[in-house]
């Protein structure tokens, strides 16, 4: 009987641990989710620079970025869907930039041209707002 209570207690602890950590599992790194789309250009303790190439119709599964900046090397049309389901459609040309606060999203090239951009991810958290 004692063995059964111990086994039950261990099972409850294991289930609790799974439930508590389920919400904190981060989305995948884009380099792992889409290794043919994302290429590492450089990385240091403060930033990571990725080159992104999306062919027409190509999709990138859900992944996460910290705060990041994009510089379009070649333009086109993209649809970005964040984790909450909000869709952002954008058309960019070479030289355009974008700023996206940390988020989890998926992306698809909805245009007829290849889209190429550099993504600079910031590793440091945003500074705290100045006190007034």
MODELLER restraints for C-alpha pairs under 7 A, 6 or more apart:
rsr = mdl.restraints
at = mdl.atoms
rsr.add(forms.Gaussian(group=physical.xy_distance, feature=features.Distance(at['CA:27:A'], at['CA:63:A']), mean=5.19, stdev=0.5))
rsr.add(forms.Gaussian(group=physical.xy_distance, feature=features.Distance(at['CA:27:A'], at['CA:64:A']), mean=5.49, stdev=0.5))
rsr.add(forms.Gaussian(group=physical.xy_distance, feature=features.Distance(at['CA:27:A'], at['CA:104:A']), mean=6.78, stdev=0.5))
rsr.add(forms.Gaussian(group=physical.xy_distance, feature=features.Distance(at['CA:28:A'], at['CA:63:A']), mean=4.79, stdev=0.5))
rsr.add(forms.Gaussian(group=physical.xy_distance, feature=features.Distance(at['CA:28:A'], at['CA:64:A']), mean=6.13, stdev=0.5))
rsr.add(forms.Gaussian(group=physical.xy_distance, feature=features.Distance(at['CA:29:A'], at['CA:63:A']), mean=5.80, stdev=0.5))
rsr.add(forms.Gaussian(group=physical.xy_distance, feature=features.Distance(at['CA:29:A'], at['CA:64:A']), mean=6.04, stdev=0.5))
rsr.add(forms.Gaussian(group=physical.xy_distance, feature=features.Distance(at['CA:30:A'], at['CA:38:A']), mean=6.56, stdev=0.5))
rsr.add(forms.Gaussian(group=physical.xy_distance, feature=features.Distance(at['CA:30:A'], at['CA:63:A']), mean=5.49, stdev=0.5))
rsr.add(forms.Gaussian(group=physical.xy_distance, feature=features.Distance(at['CA:30:A'], at['CA:64:A']), mean=6.81, stdev=0.5))
rsr.add(forms.Gaussian(group=physical.xy_distance, feature=features.Distance(at['CA:31:A'], at['CA:38:A']), mean=5.49, stdev=0.5))
rsr.add(forms.Gaussian(group=physical.xy_distance, feature=features.Distance(at['CA:31:A'], at['CA:39:A']), mean=6.75, stdev=0.5))
rsr.add(forms.Gaussian(group=physical.xy_distance, feature=features.Distance(at['CA:33:A'], at['CA:61:A']), mean=6.52, stdev=0.5))
rsr.add(forms.Gaussian(group=physical.xy_distance, feature=features.Distance(at['CA:33:A'], at['CA:63:A']), mean=6.82, stdev=0.5))
rsr.add(forms.Gaussian(group=physical.xy_distance, feature=features.Distance(at['CA:34:A'], at['CA:60:A']), mean=6.25, stdev=0.5))
rsr.add(forms.Gaussian(group=physical.xy_distance, feature=features.Distance(at['CA:37:A'], at['CA:52:A']), mean=5.54, stdev=0.5))
rsr.add(forms.Gaussian(group=physical.xy_distance, feature=features.Distance(at['CA:37:A'], at['CA:53:A']), mean=5.21, stdev=0.5))
rsr.add(forms.Gaussian(group=physical.xy_distance, feature=features.Distance(at['CA:37:A'], at['CA:54:A']), mean=6.23, stdev=0.5))
rsr.add(forms.Gaussian(group=physical.xy_distance, feature=features.Distance(at['CA:38:A'], at['CA:50:A']), mean=6.22, stdev=0.5))
rsr.add(forms.Gaussian(group=physical.xy_distance, feature=features.Distance(at['CA:38:A'], at['CA:51:A']), mean=5.71, stdev=0.5))
rsr.add(forms.Gaussian(group=physical.xy_distance, feature=features.Distance(at['CA:38:A'], at['CA:52:A']), mean=4.72, stdev=0.5))
rsr.add(forms.Gaussian(group=physical.xy_distance, feature=features.Distance(at['CA:38:A'], at['CA:53:A']), mean=6.80, stdev=0.5))
rsr.add(forms.Gaussian(group=physical.xy_distance, feature=features.Distance(at['CA:39:A'], at['CA:50:A']), mean=5.48, stdev=0.5))
rsr.add(forms.Gaussian(group=physical.xy_distance, feature=features.Distance(at['CA:39:A'], at['CA:51:A']), mean=5.15, stdev=0.5))
rsr.add(forms.Gaussian(group=physical.xy_distance, feature=features.Distance(at['CA:39:A'], at['CA:52:A']), mean=6.56, stdev=0.5))
rsr.add(forms.Gaussian(group=physical.xy_distance, feature=features.Distance(at['CA:40:A'], at['CA:49:A']), mean=6.26, stdev=0.5))
rsr.add(forms.Gaussian(group=physical.xy_distance, feature=features.Distance(at['CA:40:A'], at['CA:50:A']), mean=4.68, stdev=0.5))
rsr.add(forms.Gaussian(group=physical.xy_distance, feature=features.Distance(at['CA:40:A'], at['CA:51:A']), mean=6.44, stdev=0.5))
rsr.add(forms.Gaussian(group=physical.xy_distance, feature=features.Distance(at['CA:41:A'], at['CA:49:A']), mean=5.37, stdev=0.5))
rsr.add(forms.Gaussian(group=physical.xy_distance, feature=features.Distance(at['CA:41:A'], at['CA:50:A']), mean=5.31, stdev=0.5))
rsr.add(forms.Gaussian(group=physical.xy_distance, feature=features.Distance(at['CA:41:A'], at['CA:51:A']), mean=6.37, stdev=0.5))
rsr.add(forms.Gaussian(group=physical.xy_distance, feature=features.Distance(at['CA:42:A'], at['CA:48:A']), mean=5.99, stdev=0.5))
rsr.add(forms.Gaussian(group=physical.xy_distance, feature=features.Distance(at['CA:42:A'], at['CA:49:A']), mean=5.30, stdev=0.5))
rsr.add(forms.Gaussian(group=physical.xy_distance, feature=features.Distance(at['CA:43:A'], at['CA:49:A']), mean=6.18, stdev=0.5))
rsr.add(forms.Gaussian(group=physical.xy_distance, feature=features.Distance(at['CA:46:A'], at['CA:122:A']), mean=6.24, stdev=0.5))
rsr.add(forms.Gaussian(group=physical.xy_distance, feature=features.Distance(at['CA:46:A'], at['CA:123:A']), mean=5.05, stdev=0.5))
rsr.add(forms.Gaussian(group=physical.xy_distance, feature=features.Distance(at['CA:46:A'], at['CA:124:A']), mean=6.10, stdev=0.5))
rsr.add(forms.Gaussian(group=physical.xy_distance, feature=features.Distance(at['CA:47:A'], at['CA:120:A']), mean=6.60, stdev=0.5))
rsr.add(forms.Gaussian(group=physical.xy_distance, feature=features.Distance(at['CA:47:A'], at['CA:121:A']), mean=5.50, stdev=0.5))
rsr.add(forms.Gaussian(group=physical.xy_distance, feature=features.Distance(at['CA:47:A'], at['CA:122:A']), mean=4.80, stdev=0.5))
rsr.add(forms.Gaussian(group=physical.xy_distance, feature=features.Distance(at['CA:47:A'], at['CA:123:A']), mean=5.35, stdev=0.5))
rsr.add(forms.Gaussian(group=physical.xy_distance, feature=features.Distance(at['CA:48:A'], at['CA:120:A']), mean=5.74, stdev=0.5))
rsr.add(forms.Gaussian(group=physical.xy_distance, feature=features.Distance(at['CA:48:A'], at['CA:121:A']), mean=5.12, stdev=0.5))
rsr.add(forms.Gaussian(group=physical.xy_distance, feature=features.Distance(at['CA:48:A'], at['CA:122:A']), mean=6.81, stdev=0.5))
rsr.add(forms.Gaussian(group=physical.xy_distance, feature=features.Distance(at['CA:49:A'], at['CA:118:A']), mean=6.75, stdev=0.5))
rsr.add(forms.Gaussian(group=physical.xy_distance, feature=features.Distance(at['CA:49:A'], at['CA:119:A']), mean=5.61, stdev=0.5))
rsr.add(forms.Gaussian(group=physical.xy_distance, feature=features.Distance(at['CA:49:A'], at['CA:120:A']), mean=4.50, stdev=0.5))
rsr.add(forms.Gaussian(group=physical.xy_distance, feature=features.Distance(at['CA:49:A'], at['CA:121:A']), mean=6.31, stdev=0.5))
rsr.add(forms.Gaussian(group=physical.xy_distance, feature=features.Distance(at['CA:50:A'], at['CA:118:A']), mean=5.64, stdev=0.5))
rsr.add(forms.Gaussian(group=physical.xy_distance, feature=features.Distance(at['CA:50:A'], at['CA:119:A']), mean=5.05, stdev=0.5))
rsr.add(forms.Gaussian(group=physical.xy_distance, feature=features.Distance(at['CA:50:A'], at['CA:120:A']), mean=6.46, stdev=0.5))
rsr.add(forms.Gaussian(group=physical.xy_distance, feature=features.Distance(at['CA:51:A'], at['CA:117:A']), mean=5.89, stdev=0.5))
rsr.add(forms.Gaussian(group=physical.xy_distance, feature=features.Distance(at['CA:51:A'], at['CA:118:A']), mean=4.61, stdev=0.5))
rsr.add(forms.Gaussian(group=physical.xy_distance, feature=features.Distance(at['CA:51:A'], at['CA:119:A']), mean=6.31, stdev=0.5))
rsr.add(forms.Gaussian(group=physical.xy_distance, feature=features.Distance(at['CA:52:A'], at['CA:116:A']), mean=5.54, stdev=0.5))
rsr.add(forms.Gaussian(group=physical.xy_distance, feature=features.Distance(at['CA:52:A'], at['CA:117:A']), mean=5.27, stdev=0.5))
rsr.add(forms.Gaussian(group=physical.xy_distance, feature=features.Distance(at['CA:52:A'], at['CA:118:A']), mean=6.15, stdev=0.5))
rsr.add(forms.Gaussian(group=physical.xy_distance, feature=features.Distance(at['CA:53:A'], at['CA:114:A']), mean=6.99, stdev=0.5))
rsr.add(forms.Gaussian(group=physical.xy_distance, feature=features.Distance(at['CA:53:A'], at['CA:115:A']), mean=5.79, stdev=0.5))
rsr.add(forms.Gaussian(group=physical.xy_distance, feature=features.Distance(at['CA:53:A'], at['CA:116:A']), mean=4.50, stdev=0.5))
rsr.add(forms.Gaussian(group=physical.xy_distance, feature=features.Distance(at['CA:53:A'], at['CA:117:A']), mean=6.75, stdev=0.5))
rsr.add(forms.Gaussian(group=physical.xy_distance, feature=features.Distance(at['CA:54:A'], at['CA:109:A']), mean=6.17, stdev=0.5))
rsr.add(forms.Gaussian(group=physical.xy_distance, feature=features.Distance(at['CA:54:A'], at['CA:114:A']), mean=5.67, stdev=0.5))
rsr.add(forms.Gaussian(group=physical.xy_distance, feature=features.Distance(at['CA:54:A'], at['CA:115:A']), mean=5.16, stdev=0.5))
rsr.add(forms.Gaussian(group=physical.xy_distance, feature=features.Distance(at['CA:54:A'], at['CA:116:A']), mean=6.43, stdev=0.5))
rsr.add(forms.Gaussian(group=physical.xy_distance, feature=features.Distance(at['CA:55:A'], at['CA:109:A']), mean=6.65, stdev=0.5))
rsr.add(forms.Gaussian(group=physical.xy_distance, feature=features.Distance(at['CA:55:A'], at['CA:113:A']), mean=6.82, stdev=0.5))
rsr.add(forms.Gaussian(group=physical.xy_distance, feature=features.Distance(at['CA:55:A'], at['CA:114:A']), mean=4.47, stdev=0.5))
rsr.add(forms.Gaussian(group=physical.xy_distance, feature=features.Distance(at['CA:55:A'], at['CA:115:A']), mean=6.49, stdev=0.5))
rsr.add(forms.Gaussian(group=physical.xy_distance, feature=features.Distance(at['CA:56:A'], at['CA:109:A']), mean=5.31, stdev=0.5))
rsr.add(forms.Gaussian(group=physical.xy_distance, feature=features.Distance(at['CA:56:A'], at['CA:110:A']), mean=6.42, stdev=0.5))
rsr.add(forms.Gaussian(group=physical.xy_distance, feature=features.Distance(at['CA:56:A'], at['CA:111:A']), mean=5.69, stdev=0.5))
rsr.add(forms.Gaussian(group=physical.xy_distance, feature=features.Distance(at['CA:56:A'], at['CA:112:A']), mean=5.19, stdev=0.5))
rsr.add(forms.Gaussian(group=physical.xy_distance, feature=features.Distance(at['CA:56:A'], at['CA:113:A']), mean=5.60, stdev=0.5))
rsr.add(forms.Gaussian(group=physical.xy_distance, feature=features.Distance(at['CA:56:A'], at['CA:114:A']), mean=5.63, stdev=0.5))
rsr.add(forms.Gaussian(group=physical.xy_distance, feature=features.Distance(at['CA:57:A'], at['CA:108:A']), mean=6.42, stdev=0.5))
rsr.add(forms.Gaussian(group=physical.xy_distance, feature=features.Distance(at['CA:57:A'], at['CA:109:A']), mean=5.08, stdev=0.5))
rsr.add(forms.Gaussian(group=physical.xy_distance, feature=features.Distance(at['CA:57:A'], at['CA:110:A']), mean=5.66, stdev=0.5))
rsr.add(forms.Gaussian(group=physical.xy_distance, feature=features.Distance(at['CA:58:A'], at['CA:108:A']), mean=5.68, stdev=0.5))
rsr.add(forms.Gaussian(group=physical.xy_distance, feature=features.Distance(at['CA:58:A'], at['CA:109:A']), mean=5.57, stdev=0.5))
rsr.add(forms.Gaussian(group=physical.xy_distance, feature=features.Distance(at['CA:59:A'], at['CA:107:A']), mean=5.71, stdev=0.5))
rsr.add(forms.Gaussian(group=physical.xy_distance, feature=features.Distance(at['CA:59:A'], at['CA:108:A']), mean=4.19, stdev=0.5))
rsr.add(forms.Gaussian(group=physical.xy_distance, feature=features.Distance(at['CA:59:A'], at['CA:109:A']), mean=6.55, stdev=0.5))
rsr.add(forms.Gaussian(group=physical.xy_distance, feature=features.Distance(at['CA:60:A'], at['CA:106:A']), mean=5.66, stdev=0.5))
rsr.add(forms.Gaussian(group=physical.xy_distance, feature=features.Distance(at['CA:60:A'], at['CA:107:A']), mean=5.18, stdev=0.5))
rsr.add(forms.Gaussian(group=physical.xy_distance, feature=features.Distance(at['CA:60:A'], at['CA:108:A']), mean=6.22, stdev=0.5))
rsr.add(forms.Gaussian(group=physical.xy_distance, feature=features.Distance(at['CA:61:A'], at['CA:106:A']), mean=5.14, stdev=0.5))
rsr.add(forms.Gaussian(group=physical.xy_distance, feature=features.Distance(at['CA:61:A'], at['CA:107:A']), mean=6.99, stdev=0.5))
rsr.add(forms.Gaussian(group=physical.xy_distance, feature=features.Distance(at['CA:62:A'], at['CA:104:A']), mean=6.66, stdev=0.5))
rsr.add(forms.Gaussian(group=physical.xy_distance, feature=features.Distance(at['CA:62:A'], at['CA:105:A']), mean=5.16, stdev=0.5))
rsr.add(forms.Gaussian(group=physical.xy_distance, feature=features.Distance(at['CA:62:A'], at['CA:106:A']), mean=4.27, stdev=0.5))
rsr.add(forms.Gaussian(group=physical.xy_distance, feature=features.Distance(at['CA:63:A'], at['CA:104:A']), mean=5.47, stdev=0.5))
rsr.add(forms.Gaussian(group=physical.xy_distance, feature=features.Distance(at['CA:63:A'], at['CA:105:A']), mean=5.66, stdev=0.5))
rsr.add(forms.Gaussian(group=physical.xy_distance, feature=features.Distance(at['CA:63:A'], at['CA:106:A']), mean=6.31, stdev=0.5))
rsr.add(forms.Gaussian(group=physical.xy_distance, feature=features.Distance(at['CA:64:A'], at['CA:103:A']), mean=5.76, stdev=0.5))
rsr.add(forms.Gaussian(group=physical.xy_distance, feature=features.Distance(at['CA:64:A'], at['CA:104:A']), mean=4.14, stdev=0.5))
rsr.add(forms.Gaussian(group=physical.xy_distance, feature=features.Distance(at['CA:64:A'], at['CA:105:A']), mean=6.33, stdev=0.5))
rsr.add(forms.Gaussian(group=physical.xy_distance, feature=features.Distance(at['CA:65:A'], at['CA:102:A']), mean=5.56, stdev=0.5))
rsr.add(forms.Gaussian(group=physical.xy_distance, feature=features.Distance(at['CA:65:A'], at['CA:103:A']), mean=5.77, stdev=0.5))
rsr.add(forms.Gaussian(group=physical.xy_distance, feature=features.Distance(at['CA:65:A'], at['CA:104:A']), mean=6.46, stdev=0.5))
rsr.add(forms.Gaussian(group=physical.xy_distance, feature=features.Distance(at['CA:65:A'], at['CA:121:A']), mean=6.85, stdev=0.5))
rsr.add(forms.Gaussian(group=physical.xy_distance, feature=features.Distance(at['CA:66:A'], at['CA:101:A']), mean=6.86, stdev=0.5))
rsr.add(forms.Gaussian(group=physical.xy_distance, feature=features.Distance(at['CA:66:A'], at['CA:102:A']), mean=4.05, stdev=0.5))
rsr.add(forms.Gaussian(group=physical.xy_distance, feature=features.Distance(at['CA:66:A'], at['CA:103:A']), mean=6.53, stdev=0.5))
rsr.add(forms.Gaussian(group=physical.xy_distance, feature=features.Distance(at['CA:66:A'], at['CA:121:A']), mean=6.06, stdev=0.5))
rsr.add(forms.Gaussian(group=physical.xy_distance, feature=features.Distance(at['CA:66:A'], at['CA:122:A']), mean=6.29, stdev=0.5))
rsr.add(forms.Gaussian(group=physical.xy_distance, feature=features.Distance(at['CA:66:A'], at['CA:123:A']), mean=6.89, stdev=0.5))
rsr.add(forms.Gaussian(group=physical.xy_distance, feature=features.Distance(at['CA:67:A'], at['CA:100:A']), mean=6.02, stdev=0.5))
rsr.add(forms.Gaussian(group=physical.xy_distance, feature=features.Distance(at['CA:67:A'], at['CA:101:A']), mean=4.29, stdev=0.5))
rsr.add(forms.Gaussian(group=physical.xy_distance, feature=features.Distance(at['CA:67:A'], at['CA:102:A']), mean=4.09, stdev=0.5))
rsr.add(forms.Gaussian(group=physical.xy_distance, feature=features.Distance(at['CA:67:A'], at['CA:121:A']), mean=6.01, stdev=0.5))
rsr.add(forms.Gaussian(group=physical.xy_distance, feature=features.Distance(at['CA:67:A'], at['CA:122:A']), mean=5.64, stdev=0.5))
rsr.add(forms.Gaussian(group=physical.xy_distance, feature=features.Distance(at['CA:68:A'], at['CA:99:A']), mean=6.03, stdev=0.5))
rsr.add(forms.Gaussian(group=physical.xy_distance, feature=features.Distance(at['CA:68:A'], at['CA:100:A']), mean=5.48, stdev=0.5))
rsr.add(forms.Gaussian(group=physical.xy_distance, feature=features.Distance(at['CA:68:A'], at['CA:101:A']), mean=6.30, stdev=0.5))
rsr.add(forms.Gaussian(group=physical.xy_distance, feature=features.Distance(at['CA:68:A'], at['CA:102:A']), mean=6.85, stdev=0.5))
rsr.add(forms.Gaussian(group=physical.xy_distance, feature=features.Distance(at['CA:68:A'], at['CA:119:A']), mean=6.59, stdev=0.5))
rsr.add(forms.Gaussian(group=physical.xy_distance, feature=features.Distance(at['CA:68:A'], at['CA:120:A']), mean=5.44, stdev=0.5))
rsr.add(forms.Gaussian(group=physical.xy_distance, feature=features.Distance(at['CA:68:A'], at['CA:121:A']), mean=4.33, stdev=0.5))
rsr.add(forms.Gaussian(group=physical.xy_distance, feature=features.Distance(at['CA:68:A'], at['CA:122:A']), mean=5.91, stdev=0.5))
rsr.add(forms.Gaussian(group=physical.xy_distance, feature=features.Distance(at['CA:69:A'], at['CA:98:A']), mean=5.73, stdev=0.5))
rsr.add(forms.Gaussian(group=physical.xy_distance, feature=features.Distance(at['CA:69:A'], at['CA:99:A']), mean=4.58, stdev=0.5))
rsr.add(forms.Gaussian(group=physical.xy_distance, feature=features.Distance(at['CA:69:A'], at['CA:100:A']), mean=6.36, stdev=0.5))
rsr.add(forms.Gaussian(group=physical.xy_distance, feature=features.Distance(at['CA:69:A'], at['CA:119:A']), mean=5.65, stdev=0.5))
rsr.add(forms.Gaussian(group=physical.xy_distance, feature=features.Distance(at['CA:69:A'], at['CA:120:A']), mean=5.15, stdev=0.5))
rsr.add(forms.Gaussian(group=physical.xy_distance, feature=features.Distance(at['CA:69:A'], at['CA:121:A']), mean=6.59, stdev=0.5))
rsr.add(forms.Gaussian(group=physical.xy_distance, feature=features.Distance(at['CA:70:A'], at['CA:97:A']), mean=5.39, stdev=0.5))
rsr.add(forms.Gaussian(group=physical.xy_distance, feature=features.Distance(at['CA:70:A'], at['CA:98:A']), mean=5.01, stdev=0.5))
rsr.add(forms.Gaussian(group=physical.xy_distance, feature=features.Distance(at['CA:70:A'], at['CA:99:A']), mean=6.38, stdev=0.5))
rsr.add(forms.Gaussian(group=physical.xy_distance, feature=features.Distance(at['CA:70:A'], at['CA:117:A']), mean=6.42, stdev=0.5))
rsr.add(forms.Gaussian(group=physical.xy_distance, feature=features.Distance(at['CA:70:A'], at['CA:118:A']), mean=5.60, stdev=0.5))
rsr.add(forms.Gaussian(group=physical.xy_distance, feature=features.Distance(at['CA:70:A'], at['CA:119:A']), mean=4.50, stdev=0.5))
rsr.add(forms.Gaussian(group=physical.xy_distance, feature=features.Distance(at['CA:70:A'], at['CA:120:A']), mean=6.38, stdev=0.5))
rsr.add(forms.Gaussian(group=physical.xy_distance, feature=features.Distance(at['CA:71:A'], at['CA:95:A']), mean=6.40, stdev=0.5))
rsr.add(forms.Gaussian(group=physical.xy_distance, feature=features.Distance(at['CA:71:A'], at['CA:96:A']), mean=6.03, stdev=0.5))
rsr.add(forms.Gaussian(group=physical.xy_distance, feature=features.Distance(at['CA:71:A'], at['CA:97:A']), mean=4.60, stdev=0.5))
rsr.add(forms.Gaussian(group=physical.xy_distance, feature=features.Distance(at['CA:71:A'], at['CA:98:A']), mean=6.76, stdev=0.5))
rsr.add(forms.Gaussian(group=physical.xy_distance, feature=features.Distance(at['CA:71:A'], at['CA:117:A']), mean=5.38, stdev=0.5))
rsr.add(forms.Gaussian(group=physical.xy_distance, feature=features.Distance(at['CA:71:A'], at['CA:118:A']), mean=5.17, stdev=0.5))
rsr.add(forms.Gaussian(group=physical.xy_distance, feature=features.Distance(at['CA:71:A'], at['CA:119:A']), mean=6.56, stdev=0.5))
rsr.add(forms.Gaussian(group=physical.xy_distance, feature=features.Distance(at['CA:72:A'], at['CA:93:A']), mean=6.75, stdev=0.5))
rsr.add(forms.Gaussian(group=physical.xy_distance, feature=features.Distance(at['CA:72:A'], at['CA:94:A']), mean=5.09, stdev=0.5))
rsr.add(forms.Gaussian(group=physical.xy_distance, feature=features.Distance(at['CA:72:A'], at['CA:95:A']), mean=5.37, stdev=0.5))
rsr.add(forms.Gaussian(group=physical.xy_distance, feature=features.Distance(at['CA:72:A'], at['CA:96:A']), mean=5.44, stdev=0.5))
rsr.add(forms.Gaussian(group=physical.xy_distance, feature=features.Distance(at['CA:72:A'], at['CA:97:A']), mean=6.22, stdev=0.5))
rsr.add(forms.Gaussian(group=physical.xy_distance, feature=features.Distance(at['CA:72:A'], at['CA:116:A']), mean=6.04, stdev=0.5))
rsr.add(forms.Gaussian(group=physical.xy_distance, feature=features.Distance(at['CA:72:A'], at['CA:117:A']), mean=4.17, stdev=0.5))
rsr.add(forms.Gaussian(group=physical.xy_distance, feature=features.Distance(at['CA:72:A'], at['CA:118:A']), mean=6.47, stdev=0.5))
rsr.add(forms.Gaussian(group=physical.xy_distance, feature=features.Distance(at['CA:73:A'], at['CA:94:A']), mean=4.95, stdev=0.5))
rsr.add(forms.Gaussian(group=physical.xy_distance, feature=features.Distance(at['CA:73:A'], at['CA:95:A']), mean=6.20, stdev=0.5))
rsr.add(forms.Gaussian(group=physical.xy_distance, feature=features.Distance(at['CA:73:A'], at['CA:116:A']), mean=5.30, stdev=0.5))
rsr.add(forms.Gaussian(group=physical.xy_distance, feature=features.Distance(at['CA:73:A'], at['CA:117:A']), mean=4.96, stdev=0.5))
rsr.add(forms.Gaussian(group=physical.xy_distance, feature=features.Distance(at['CA:74:A'], at['CA:93:A']), mean=6.14, stdev=0.5))
rsr.add(forms.Gaussian(group=physical.xy_distance, feature=features.Distance(at['CA:74:A'], at['CA:94:A']), mean=4.40, stdev=0.5))
rsr.add(forms.Gaussian(group=physical.xy_distance, feature=features.Distance(at['CA:74:A'], at['CA:115:A']), mean=5.47, stdev=0.5))
rsr.add(forms.Gaussian(group=physical.xy_distance, feature=features.Distance(at['CA:74:A'], at['CA:116:A']), mean=5.06, stdev=0.5))
rsr.add(forms.Gaussian(group=physical.xy_distance, feature=features.Distance(at['CA:74:A'], at['CA:117:A']), mean=6.76, stdev=0.5))
rsr.add(forms.Gaussian(group=physical.xy_distance, feature=features.Distance(at['CA:75:A'], at['CA:92:A']), mean=4.85, stdev=0.5))
rsr.add(forms.Gaussian(group=physical.xy_distance, feature=features.Distance(at['CA:75:A'], at['CA:93:A']), mean=3.86, stdev=0.5))
rsr.add(forms.Gaussian(group=physical.xy_distance, feature=features.Distance(at['CA:75:A'], at['CA:94:A']), mean=4.96, stdev=0.5))
rsr.add(forms.Gaussian(group=physical.xy_distance, feature=features.Distance(at['CA:75:A'], at['CA:115:A']), mean=5.27, stdev=0.5))
rsr.add(forms.Gaussian(group=physical.xy_distance, feature=features.Distance(at['CA:75:A'], at['CA:116:A']), mean=6.83, stdev=0.5))
rsr.add(forms.Gaussian(group=physical.xy_distance, feature=features.Distance(at['CA:76:A'], at['CA:91:A']), mean=5.55, stdev=0.5))
rsr.add(forms.Gaussian(group=physical.xy_distance, feature=features.Distance(at['CA:76:A'], at['CA:92:A']), mean=5.46, stdev=0.5))
rsr.add(forms.Gaussian(group=physical.xy_distance, feature=features.Distance(at['CA:76:A'], at['CA:93:A']), mean=6.35, stdev=0.5))
rsr.add(forms.Gaussian(group=physical.xy_distance, feature=features.Distance(at['CA:76:A'], at['CA:111:A']), mean=5.85, stdev=0.5))
rsr.add(forms.Gaussian(group=physical.xy_distance, feature=features.Distance(at['CA:76:A'], at['CA:113:A']), mean=5.86, stdev=0.5))
rsr.add(forms.Gaussian(group=physical.xy_distance, feature=features.Distance(at['CA:76:A'], at['CA:114:A']), mean=6.77, stdev=0.5))
rsr.add(forms.Gaussian(group=physical.xy_distance, feature=features.Distance(at['CA:76:A'], at['CA:115:A']), mean=5.41, stdev=0.5))
rsr.add(forms.Gaussian(group=physical.xy_distance, feature=features.Distance(at['CA:77:A'], at['CA:90:A']), mean=5.68, stdev=0.5))
rsr.add(forms.Gaussian(group=physical.xy_distance, feature=features.Distance(at['CA:77:A'], at['CA:91:A']), mean=4.32, stdev=0.5))
rsr.add(forms.Gaussian(group=physical.xy_distance, feature=features.Distance(at['CA:77:A'], at['CA:92:A']), mean=6.48, stdev=0.5))
rsr.add(forms.Gaussian(group=physical.xy_distance, feature=features.Distance(at['CA:77:A'], at['CA:109:A']), mean=5.90, stdev=0.5))
rsr.add(forms.Gaussian(group=physical.xy_distance, feature=features.Distance(at['CA:77:A'], at['CA:110:A']), mean=5.40, stdev=0.5))
rsr.add(forms.Gaussian(group=physical.xy_distance, feature=features.Distance(at['CA:77:A'], at['CA:111:A']), mean=4.78, stdev=0.5))
rsr.add(forms.Gaussian(group=physical.xy_distance, feature=features.Distance(at['CA:78:A'], at['CA:89:A']), mean=5.80, stdev=0.5))
rsr.add(forms.Gaussian(group=physical.xy_distance, feature=features.Distance(at['CA:78:A'], at['CA:90:A']), mean=5.35, stdev=0.5))
rsr.add(forms.Gaussian(group=physical.xy_distance, feature=features.Distance(at['CA:78:A'], at['CA:91:A']), mean=6.40, stdev=0.5))
rsr.add(forms.Gaussian(group=physical.xy_distance, feature=features.Distance(at['CA:78:A'], at['CA:107:A']), mean=6.82, stdev=0.5))
rsr.add(forms.Gaussian(group=physical.xy_distance, feature=features.Distance(at['CA:78:A'], at['CA:108:A']), mean=5.70, stdev=0.5))
rsr.add(forms.Gaussian(group=physical.xy_distance, feature=features.Distance(at['CA:78:A'], at['CA:109:A']), mean=4.64, stdev=0.5))
rsr.add(forms.Gaussian(group=physical.xy_distance, feature=features.Distance(at['CA:78:A'], at['CA:110:A']), mean=5.40, stdev=0.5))
rsr.add(forms.Gaussian(group=physical.xy_distance, feature=features.Distance(at['CA:79:A'], at['CA:87:A']), mean=6.71, stdev=0.5))
rsr.add(forms.Gaussian(group=physical.xy_distance, feature=features.Distance(at['CA:79:A'], at['CA:88:A']), mean=5.68, stdev=0.5))
rsr.add(forms.Gaussian(group=physical.xy_distance, feature=features.Distance(at['CA:79:A'], at['CA:89:A']), mean=4.43, stdev=0.5))
rsr.add(forms.Gaussian(group=physical.xy_distance, feature=features.Distance(at['CA:79:A'], at['CA:90:A']), mean=6.42, stdev=0.5))
rsr.add(forms.Gaussian(group=physical.xy_distance, feature=features.Distance(at['CA:79:A'], at['CA:107:A']), mean=5.65, stdev=0.5))
rsr.add(forms.Gaussian(group=physical.xy_distance, feature=features.Distance(at['CA:79:A'], at['CA:108:A']), mean=5.36, stdev=0.5))
rsr.add(forms.Gaussian(group=physical.xy_distance, feature=features.Distance(at['CA:79:A'], at['CA:109:A']), mean=6.56, stdev=0.5))
rsr.add(forms.Gaussian(group=physical.xy_distance, feature=features.Distance(at['CA:79:A'], at['CA:110:A']), mean=6.50, stdev=0.5))
rsr.add(forms.Gaussian(group=physical.xy_distance, feature=features.Distance(at['CA:80:A'], at['CA:87:A']), mean=5.68, stdev=0.5))
rsr.add(forms.Gaussian(group=physical.xy_distance, feature=features.Distance(at['CA:80:A'], at['CA:88:A']), mean=5.15, stdev=0.5))
rsr.add(forms.Gaussian(group=physical.xy_distance, feature=features.Distance(at['CA:80:A'], at['CA:89:A']), mean=6.39, stdev=0.5))
rsr.add(forms.Gaussian(group=physical.xy_distance, feature=features.Distance(at['CA:80:A'], at['CA:105:A']), mean=6.54, stdev=0.5))
rsr.add(forms.Gaussian(group=physical.xy_distance, feature=features.Distance(at['CA:80:A'], at['CA:106:A']), mean=5.76, stdev=0.5))
rsr.add(forms.Gaussian(group=physical.xy_distance, feature=features.Distance(at['CA:80:A'], at['CA:107:A']), mean=4.48, stdev=0.5))
rsr.add(forms.Gaussian(group=physical.xy_distance, feature=features.Distance(at['CA:80:A'], at['CA:108:A']), mean=6.69, stdev=0.5))
rsr.add(forms.Gaussian(group=physical.xy_distance, feature=features.Distance(at['CA:81:A'], at['CA:87:A']), mean=4.41, stdev=0.5))
rsr.add(forms.Gaussian(group=physical.xy_distance, feature=features.Distance(at['CA:81:A'], at['CA:88:A']), mean=6.33, stdev=0.5))
rsr.add(forms.Gaussian(group=physical.xy_distance, feature=features.Distance(at['CA:81:A'], at['CA:105:A']), mean=5.35, stdev=0.5))
rsr.add(forms.Gaussian(group=physical.xy_distance, feature=features.Distance(at['CA:81:A'], at['CA:106:A']), mean=5.35, stdev=0.5))
rsr.add(forms.Gaussian(group=physical.xy_distance, feature=features.Distance(at['CA:81:A'], at['CA:107:A']), mean=6.37, stdev=0.5))
rsr.add(forms.Gaussian(group=physical.xy_distance, feature=features.Distance(at['CA:82:A'], at['CA:104:A']), mean=5.76, stdev=0.5))
rsr.add(forms.Gaussian(group=physical.xy_distance, feature=features.Distance(at['CA:82:A'], at['CA:105:A']), mean=4.03, stdev=0.5))
rsr.add(forms.Gaussian(group=physical.xy_distance, feature=features.Distance(at['CA:82:A'], at['CA:106:A']), mean=6.50, stdev=0.5))
rsr.add(forms.Gaussian(group=physical.xy_distance, feature=features.Distance(at['CA:83:A'], at['CA:104:A']), mean=5.48, stdev=0.5))
rsr.add(forms.Gaussian(group=physical.xy_distance, feature=features.Distance(at['CA:83:A'], at['CA:105:A']), mean=5.51, stdev=0.5))
